Amino acid sequence: MTGFDEQPVPAGDAAPRGERVRIAVIGLGAISQSVHLPLIRRNADLIELVAVVDLSDARAREIAEASGAGVAAFASIESLIDAVAAGAIRVDGAILATSGSHAADVARLVAAGIRVLAEKPLAFSLAEAEALREVAGDRGIDLAEWVRVGYMKEHDPASAAAKALLAEVEIRAVTVEVLHPADGAQLAFANLAAPPSDVPAETLAALIAATDATVATAIGDAADPLPKLYTNVVLGSIVHDIGLLRHLVGGIGTVDRARHTGPAFPGSLSLGGTLAERTDVPWSIDWHFIPRYPEYRETVTFHHEAGTIALTFAVPYVLNVPTVLTVVENAEPLGSRRSETRWMQEEAFEHELRSFAALAAGHPEPGPSVAEGVADIIVGQRMLRTLADSIGAPLGEASEAGAAGERRA
């Protein structure tokens, strides 16, 4: 049983062709304030913001008022869905930018006939994803046509160019390095709203308890700091690299080594193994939280038989800071050639938003959906299992991650 009313949702029930799609933004924290809301305004020819939702009623009302006439404010997803069911508002799609896991809310929204762009991670547990799939199955919904997971790097023109180049070479090794300063250093420019004070303590406590239960399903009674490394680092940050490697080279296969170091949480994670489709090719990810590092930097490097292809990503919260594609190749007879390409007027989040607008209108383009999100969770669980083994605190075999080494995405 899914707990939802099992009435079919028409697969073509979306915005009429030629009309702007009507979008709700759910969760009004840093990513919505700095990225999603500004880009919706910038793409007003395609998208109409009709609703905002936040646990803080005051924040929702403040942002609705600042967004212009006709934007409704809600303090819960349930109240938004009730308004849609009553015919008080039409919502074609929702950007789900709440913290933590998203699968249960995605299920509620698609059951109400609303297509969804969910920020990562899709879920903390495979059980949550399976429950979402059950809802879709009950209603005859193809989730690939209803849901996208927010992997904006897959929409980056630099990633598209790198993918085309990588298809033509024999890869020898893949390395990822992430230098992650404190969030405040990345968001000082954004003039974010002050943290809300009107969310009831019991509401927050219930959300924390639900998250703890979900994480326990995924990784069992894991020793500290494994639960927070799983939610905050592996599925909170490194999942972007898991997804990018899946998109570019078929994904991560084995996770053979993992090490956690650093003076304080979250510290540094060093991970490695072999690729899924090219099992003789090693990969490594070195992720470092350095609070006072001057700027966020993420470098993804592919060495191959004739040179190197590398992507350097800047802080994601600042729009239109281009990703740099670097190509190193032979320059006959005895030299080498190094080129750098930037797409100065292209924004990955904006491409993602436009693609979601097409999905919300019922005209889906290719993009990461639930199947890809589940594949990335499985890899994340393999990482945690290997990390737990490395500290002498193996995960229980009854947990999802305890069996992650045997699963295949």
C-alpha positions in Angstrom: 0.0 0.0 0.0 1.3 3.5 -0.9 -1.0 5.6 1.3 -2.3 7.6 -1.6 -5.6 7.7 -3.4 -5.1 5.4 -6.3 -6.7 7.3 -9.1 -4.9 7.5 -12.5 -3.4 10.8 -13.5 -3.7 11.5 -17.2 -0.2 11.5 -18.6 -0.8 14.5 -20.9 -2.4 16.7 -18.2 0.0 19.6 -18.5 0.2 23.2 -19.7 -1.5 23.9 -23.0 1.0 24.3 -25.8 2.1 27.9 -26.2 1.2 29.0 -22.7 3.7 29.7 -19.9 4.1 26.9 -17.5 2.9 27.6 -14.0 5.6 26.8 -11.4 5.7 26.5 -7.6 9.0 26.8 -5.7 9.0 24.6 -2.5 11.7 25.4 0.0 12.9 29.0 0.1 16.4 28.6 1.4 19.8 29.5 -0.2 19.5 27.7 -3.5 16.0 29.1 -4.2 16.9 32.6 -3.2 20.2 32.7 -5.1 19.4 30.6 -8.2 15.9 29.3 -8.8 13.8 32.5 -8.1 16.2 34.8 -10.1 16.2 32.5 -13.1 12.4 32.1 -13.1 12.2 35.9 -13.3 14.8 35.9 -16.1 12.8 33.4 -18.0 9.4 35.0 -17.6 8.6 34.3 -21.3 8.5 30.6 -20.5 7.6 30.4 -16.8 5.1 32.0 -14.5 5.7 31.7 -10.7 2.4 31.1 -9.1 3.2 29.8 -5.7 5.9 29.6 -3.1 6.0 27.1 -0.2 8.1 27.1 3.0 7.8 25.8 6.6 8.2 29.4 7.6 4.8 31.1 6.8 6.5 34.5 7.3 9.2 33.8 4.8 6.7 32.4 2.2 4.5 35.4 2.5 7.5 37.8 2.3 8.9 36.2 -0.8 5.5 35.8 -2.5 4.9 39.6 -2.0 8.3 40.4 -3.3 7.7 38.2 -6.4 4.7 40.2 -7.7 1.0 40.0 -7.8 -0.7 36.7 -8.1 2.0 34.6 -6.3 0.3 32.5 -3.5 2.1 31.6 -0.3 1.8 28.2 1.5 3.3 26.8 4.6 3.2 23.2 3.6 3.1 21.0 0.5 -0.2 19.6 1.7 -1.9 23.0 1.6 -0.6 23.6 -1.9 -1.9 20.3 -3.0 -5.3 21.0 -1.4 -5.5 24.3 -3.2 -4.7 22.6 -6.5 -7.4 19.9 -5.8 -9.9 22.6 -5.0 -9.2 24.3 -8.3 -8.0 27.5 -6.5 -4.7 27.4 -8.4 -3.2 25.6 -11.3 0.4 24.3 -10.9 2.1 22.5 -13.8 5.4 21.9 -12.1 7.2 22.3 -8.8 10.8 22.9 -8.0 11.4 21.0 -4.8 14.4 22.6 -3.0 13.8 21.5 0.6 16.6 20.1 2.6 17.3 16.4 3.0 15.5 13.6 1.2 12.9 14.4 -1.5 11.2 11.1 -2.6 8.2 11.2 -0.3 7.3 14.8 -1.4 7.9 13.9 -5.0 5.4 11.1 -4.6 2.8 13.5 -3.1 3.3 16.0 -5.9 3.1 13.6 -8.8 0.1 11.9 -7.2 -1.5 15.4 -7.4 -0.7 15.7 -11.1 2.3 18.0 -10.6 5.6 17.4 -12.4 8.7 17.9 -10.3 12.3 19.1 -10.4 13.8 17.7 -7.2 17.1 18.9 -5.8 19.6 16.2 -4.9 19.6 13.8 -3.3 16.4 12.1 -4.6 16.4 10.1 -1.4 18.5 8.7 1.5 17.1 5.2 1.2 16.2 2.9 -1.7 12.9 2.1 0.2 11.8 5.7 -0.3 12.5 5.5 -4.1 10.6 2.2 -4.3 7.6 3.8 -2.6 7.7 6.6 -5.2 7.8 4.0 -8.0 4.8 2.3 -6.5 2.8 5.5 -6.6 3.8 6.0 -10.2 2.9 2.4 -11.1 -0.5 2.8 -9.4 -1.3 5.8 -11.6 0.3 4.6 -14.9 2.9 7.4 -14.7 6.3 7.1 -16.4 8.5 8.9 -13.9 11.0 9.7 -16.7 8.3 12.0 -18.1 7.3 13.5 -14.7 10.4 13.9 -12.6 13.9 15.4 -12.9 16.7 15.3 -10.3 18.6 18.5 -10.0 22.0 17.6 -11.4 22.7 20.9 -13.0 26.2 19.9 -14.2 24.5 17.5 -16.7 23.1 20.7 -18.3 26.4 22.5 -18.5 27.6 23.2 -22.1 31.1 22.4 -20.9 29.9 18.9 -19.8 28.2 18.4 -23.1 31.5 19.2 -25.0 33.5 17.0 -22.7 31.1 14.1 -23.2 31.5 14.3 -26.9 35.3 14.4 -26.6 35.4 11.5 -24.2 33.4 9.3 -26.5 36.4 9.4 -28.9 39.2 8.5 -26.6 40.5 5.5 -24.5 40.3 6.7 -20.9 43.2 5.7 -18.6 42.2 7.4 -15.3 39.6 9.7 -13.8 40.3 12.0 -10.9 38.0 14.5 -9.0 39.2 17.1 -6.5 36.7 19.3 -4.6 37.8 22.2 -2.4 34.8 23.3 -0.4 34.9 26.4 1.8 32.2 27.2 4.4 28.8 28.0 2.8 29.0 31.6 4.1 32.0 32.3 2.0 30.0 31.2 -1.1 26.8 33.0 -0.3 27.9 36.4 1.1 26.9 38.1 -2.2 23.4 36.8 -2.2 21.8 39.0 0.6 19.8 36.0 1.8 16.8 36.5 4.1 17.5 36.1 7.8 16.9 32.6 9.2 13.2 32.2 10.1 12.0 32.0 13.7 8.4 31.0 13.2 8.7 27.3 12.4 7.3 25.3 15.4 9.9 23.3 17.3 7.7 20.2 17.1 7.6 20.5 13.3 11.4 20.5 13.1 11.6 17.6 15.6 9.2 15.5 13.6 11.2 16.1 10.4 14.5 15.2 12.1 13.0 12.0 13.5 11.7 11.0 10.1 15.1 11.6 8.5 16.8 9.6 11.2 14.5 6.7 10.6 15.1 6.8 6.9 18.8 7.0 7.3 18.7 4.0 9.7 16.9 2.0 7.0 19.7 2.9 4.6 22.8 2.4 6.8 21.6 0.8 10.0 22.9 1.8 13.4 26.1 3.2 12.0 28.9 4.6 14.1 29.5 8.3 14.3 30.3 10.2 12.1 29.0 7.8 9.4 25.4 9.0 9.4 26.3 12.7 8.8 29.0 11.7 6.3 26.3 9.8 4.4 23.7 12.6 4.4 25.8 15.7 4.4 28.8 14.7 2.3 28.3 11.6 0.2 24.7 12.3 -0.8 24.8 16.0 0.0 27.8 17.0 -2.1 29.8 14.1 -3.6 26.6 12.9 -5.3 27.1 15.6 -7.9 30.4 13.9 -8.9 28.8 10.5 -8.8 26.1 11.8 -11.1 28.5 13.5 -13.4 30.7 10.4 -13.9 27.5 8.4 -14.6 26.5 11.0 -17.2 30.0 11.3 -18.9 31.5 7.8 -18.7 28.9 5.4 -17.5 29.4 5.8 -13.8 31.2 4.3 -10.9 31.5 0.5 -10.5 33.6 -0.7 -7.5 34.5 1.3 -4.5 37.7 -0.3 -3.3 39.0 2.3 -0.8 37.7 5.1 1.4 39.4 7.2 4.1 38.1 10.0 6.3 40.5 12.5 7.7 40.6 16.0 9.0 40.7 18.1 12.1 37.0 18.4 12.5 33.7 17.3 10.8 33.2 17.0 7.9 37.0 17.0 7.2 38.2 15.2 4.0 37.1 12.1 2.2 39.3 10.1 -0.2 37.6 7.5 -2.3 38.6 5.2 -5.2 37.8 2.2 -7.3 37.0 1.3 -10.9 34.5 2.5 -13.4 31.3 0.6 -14.1 31.5 0.3 -17.9 35.3 0.5 -18.2 36.4 -1.9 -15.4 40.1 -1.5 -16.1 39.9 2.3 -15.5 40.5 3.7 -12.0 38.7 6.6 -10.5 39.4 8.7 -7.4 37.5 11.5 -5.6 39.2 13.7 -3.0 36.8 15.9 -1.3 38.0 18.5 1.2 36.0 20.8 3.5 38.3 23.8 4.2 36.3 26.5 5.8 38.6 29.4 5.0 39.6 28.3 1.5 39.2 31.4 -0.7 36.8 29.9 -3.2 34.9 26.8 -4.1 36.7 24.7 -6.8 35.8 21.4 -8.4 38.1 19.8 -11.0 37.2 16.6 -12.9 40.1 15.3 -14.9 40.1 12.5 -17.5 43.5 11.2 -18.7 43.5 9.3 -21.9 46.0 7.7 -24.3 46.7 10.9 -26.1 46.2 13.7 -23.6 43.8 15.1 -20.9 40.3 16.5 -20.8 39.4 18.4 -17.7 36.4 20.4 -16.3 36.8 23.0 -13.6 33.6 24.1 -11.9 33.2 27.3 -9.9 30.9 28.0 -7.0 27.4 27.0 -8.1 25.4 29.7 -6.4 26.8 32.5 -8.5 25.1 32.6 -11.9 26.9 32.7 -15.2 30.3 31.9 -13.8 31.5 29.6 -16.6 32.8 26.1 -16.3 36.2 25.8 -17.9 36.9 22.9 -20.3 40.7 22.3 -20.7 42.0 20.0 -23.4 45.7 19.0 -23.5 46.8 17.2 -26.7 49.7 16.4 -29.0 51.0 19.1 -31.3 53.2 17.3 -33.8 56.0 16.7 -34.1 57.4 17.3 -30.6 55.0 19.7 -28.9 51.9 19.9 -26.9 48.8 22.1 -27.2 46.6 23.3 -24.3 43.3 25.0 -24.9 40.6 26.4 -22.6 37.0 27.0 -23.5 34.4 29.0 -21.5 30.7 29.5 -22.3 30.4 33.0 -20.9 26.7 33.5 -21.6 25.5 30.0 -20.7 24.3 29.0 -17.3 23.8 25.3 -16.3 21.0 26.0 -13.9 19.2 28.0 -16.6 19.4 25.2 -19.1 18.1 22.8 -16.4 15.2 25.2 -15.7 14.3 25.5 -19.4 14.4 21.7 -19.8 12.1 21.4 -16.8 9.7 23.9 -18.3 9.4 21.7 -21.3 8.8 18.7 -19.0 6.1 20.6 -17.1 4.5 21.5 -20.4 4.3 17.8 -21.2 7.1 17.8 -23.7 10.0 16.1 -21.9 13.6 16.3 -23.0 16.2 13.8 -21.9 17.5 14.3 -18.4 18.2 12.6 -15.1 15.1 11.1 -13.4 14.4 8.6 -10.7 16.3 5.7 -12.3 19.5 7.8 -12.4 18.9 9.1 -8.9 18.5 5.5 -7.6 21.7 4.5 -9.4 23.6 7.3 -7.6 22.2 6.3 -4.2 23.4 2.8 -4.7 26.9 4.1 -5.5 26.7 6.4 -2.4 25.9 3.4 -0.2 28.8 1.5 -1.6 31.0 4.4 -0.7 29.7 4.4 2.9 30.1 0.7 3.2 33.7 0.9 2.2 34.2 3.8 4.6 32.6 2.0 7.5 34.9 -1.0 6.8 38.0 1.3 6.8 37.3 2.5 10.3 36.6 -0.9 11.7 32.8 -0.3 12.1 31.2 -2.4 9.3 27.5 -1.8 8.5 24.9 -4.4 9.4 24.1 -6.7 6.5 20.4 -6.0 7.1 20.8 -2.4 6.1 20.6 -1.3 2.5 24.2 0.0 2.4 25.3 -3.2 4.1 24.5 -5.0 0.9 25.5 -2.2 -1.4 28.5 -4.0 -2.7 26.4 -6.7 -4.3 23.9 -4.3 -5.9 24.1 -3.1 -9.4 22.7 0.3 -10.4 
